[in-house]
Amino acid sequence: MAEIVLGDLSQVRIFDILKPLLIEKKTGKVAFRGREEGEIYLELGNISHAKTTNSVGEYAFFTIMEWKAGKIVFEPEIFPNERTISTPTEQLLLNWSYRKQEWEKIREVVPSANLIFRLALQKNEGEKNINSDQWNVLALSNGTRSLAEIGKTLQWDEYKVLRTVYQLVRMGLLEKGEIHKPAKKRPVGDNFFQTVENELKRTMGPVAPFILEDKLIDFGETKDSLSQEQALSFVESLGDEIPNMQKAKEFVRVVKELLSLGK
C-alpha cells in the first residue's frame, strides 16, 4: 500500500501522531525523514521495533520521541525484519513519560550541552560514592571543555551526558564554569534577528519564532548577547532544524547574503 503522510514534527508532537495508530491497533512502519532518520514498527497497535541511524530497540524509540523536526509517514501492513522491543507498549510509554519528566528536571540544572562545568570545591569531608560513568565525566570536566565536547569524547548521546552531569551537580561535585568568550563581544546588528526570523518563517511557518528562541537557549545566549562571531554558526544551526535539505541550504544561503555573513 502507498505510504501516508502523517505530518511534520515542527508542527505536531510525535505522541499525537502515534496515539491514533495505537488506539486503532494499526500494523505498519512509521518512518521519520529529515536531518535525522528513524523507524518505529507497530503490530496490531503494539510497538515491536524501533531503529535510528545509530541505535535500535527501546533506546532508539526514546531517541526518536525527542525529535522536533522531520516529516512523518506511515506505511500500512509493513512488518519488521526483527523485533527489538519486548516491553509491553503501555509500560514502554510509561517509561518514556518518566524519562520526559526527568529531562525537564535535568534541563533546569543543565539547560544546554554548550555549557562548561568544572570540579567544585568540597565544603564537607563526607564520603561520596560515584560510578564509572560519573568518574569519566569528572575526569574530563576541566573548566574548558563543553558538555558537547565531553559527550563526543565518550561517544555518549546528549541525554546520558546531561543526566550524568545533573547527578554530579546534585552531589556537589561539579559546578557551572565560565564560558570563555572574547573579552569584547561585537553584538549582531539591529536587523539580524528580524531578518533571520522572516526567512525562517518562509520555510517553517509560524513555529519559526519558537525555534529561534530554542536555538538561543542551546547557544546559552539571548538576543542581546549573541555576538557577530557566533552569527554564522547560529544561522547554520537553525538550518539544521529544517527537515528538507534543499530548503535548509537555501535558507542559510539567503540569510548569509542578506546579512553578508561569512565574508
N, C-alpha and C positions, 0 to 999 in steps of 0.2 A: 504493500500500500504506500501511497505517496506520503511524504513527511508533512507534518502540520506545524506551522509557525505558532508558537505559544506566546511570544512576547520578547521584550528586551529588558535586561536586568537594570538598565539605567532608569527604568520607569516602573518596574514591578519587583516585588520580593520573590525569591526562589520558592519559599514555602507556599506563597499564594498560587504559584503555578503548579506545584506538586499536589497540593491538597485535593483538588477535584479528581485528579488521576488516582489518588489513593482511595478516595471515597467511592469512586465508581469501579474500583478493582480492575484497573486497566493493566494490560500487559504490553510492554514495548520499551523502547530506548528513548530517554530524554537526553538530548545532546546539547552541549553548550559550546558556542563558537564565537571566537573573538580573540582578544590578546592572549587569553588562556582558554584551553580546550579541555573538556571532560565529558563523561557519560555516566548516567545513572540508569540502571535497568530495573524495571518493575515486572513482577509476575503475579497476576491476579491481585494487584494492589499492595504487594509486599516488595520491599526494596531488597534485591538479592545480590546486586553487584554495582560497584562504582569504580571509576578509574579516572586519573588525570595523566598528564604527561609524565609525572614523577612518582605517582603513588597509586595504590589500589586499595579496595576494601573500605572499612569504616573511616580510616584516616582520609582517604580520597573524598568520601562523602562529606565529612566535616569541612574539608578544604573548599569544596565546591559551594557549600552553603554559605561561605563567607564572601563569595564573589559579588561584585556590584556592577559589572559590565559584561556585555556579550549577548548574543542572540540565542534564544532557546527554541529548539524544535523537537517534535515528538514523532517517532516512527513506530506505529502500532504493530503489534504481533512480532516484534523482534526479540529473540531470546539471547541471553549472554552465552559466550563460549565457556565461561567459568562462573562460579558463584563464590564471591569472596566475603559476603556479609551473611553471617548466620544468626546475628542478633535479631530478635523479633522487631518488626518495624516500629511498633509502639514504643518499645524500650530504646530503640535507636534514636527516635525523635526526642524522647525524654533526655537522652544523653546529650544530644545536640543542644537542647534548650538549656541544660545545666552549663554546658560549655559556653554558650552565648552569654549567659549571666556572668560567668567567670570572666569572659572577655571584657565586659563592661566594668567590672571591678578593677581589672588589670589596667585598662585604659585610663582610669582615674589617677593611677600612680605612675604609669609608664605610657604616656599618650602617643609616643612615636618611636619608631626604630631608628630615627635620625638623631636621637638624644645620646649623650655621653654620660656614663656613670663611672664612679671611682670608688675605691675602698673607703669605708667610713671609719673614723676614729672610734675606738671602742671605749664606751663610758662605764662598762662594768666588766668584771672578770669572770662572769658566768660562762660555763661551757656551752658551745653551740655545735650541734651535730649537723654536718652537711653531707649531701650525697655527691656522687661523681659529677653529675651534670652541673650542680651548683659550684663545685670546685673548678670545673673548666671555665665557667663564666667569670668567677673571681680571678682566675689566673690571667684572663685577657682584659679585665677591666682596669686599664692603666690611666684612665682620665683623658685619653686621646682618641681611642677607638670608639666609633659609634656602635650602637647595638646592631645595626645592619651589617657592619664590618665583622663583628663578633659572630653573627649568625652565618655569614659567608665562610668564615674560617672553620667553624664547627660543622658546616653543612646542615644547619638546622633551619626549619621554617620559622616565620616571624612569631607565630603563636608560642612555640616552645621557648624561643629566646626571651620574649617579653614576660612569659609566665615565670620563667626561672629568675629573671631579674626582679620581678614583683615579689617573689618569695624572699630573695636576699635583702631587698629593701625592708620588708616587714620584719626580718630577723635583725635588722640594724647593721648589716654587713656592707651594704652599698648605699651610696647617696648620689644624687644628681650632680654631675660635674659641669663645668663651664664649657659651652660650645665655642671653640676657637674660631673667631671670625675676624675679618680685617678690622683694625682699630678704627679706621674711618670708612664707614659704610656710605656708599652713594645710593640713596633711595631711588626706586624706579620712578619714572616720570608720572606726572599727574594723570595722563591719559592711559597708562599701562593697563590697569585693571578693567577700565571701561572697554578698551579695545579687545582685550582677551575675552571678556565675558560676552561681548557682542558676537564675536566669531564662534565662540563655543556654543552659543545659543543657536546659531545657524545649523550646527551639526547635531546637537544633542537636545535642543528644545529647552523647555522651562526648568529642567533639572540642572542646567549649567551653573547657576549661582551656588547651588549646594555642593556641586563637585569642586568648584573653585575654592570654597571655604574649607572643605575636607582636605584638599591638597595643601592649603596653607598650614593646617594643623599638622599634616605629615611632615612638612618642612620645619615645623617648630617656629613659624613666623606669623606676622599679621600683615595687613595691607600697609601699615605704616613702617614695618621693619624689613620687608623684603628688599634686598639690595639689587643693584644693577648686575652685580657679579652672579647673582642667583637667577636672574630673569630668564635666561635661555634654558637652563635645566628645568626651571619651573614650567615653562611653556611645553617643553618636550615631555615632561612628566604628565601634563594634562592631556597631551596627545595620546599617551598610553591608555587613557581611560576611554578612548573612542574605539568601539568594537571593530568598525570597518577600517582596515589597514590603510586603504587608499584615502579615505576621508581624514584619517588621522594625519597622514603625511601632508595632505593639502592644508589642514588646519595649521600645522606647525609652519609650513612654508608661507602661508598668507600672513600669519601673525609676525613672523620674522621680517617679512618685507615691510609691513605697516609700521613696525617699531624699530626697524633696522638693527635687529639683534644679530649677534654673532659676526659682525663685520669688523 
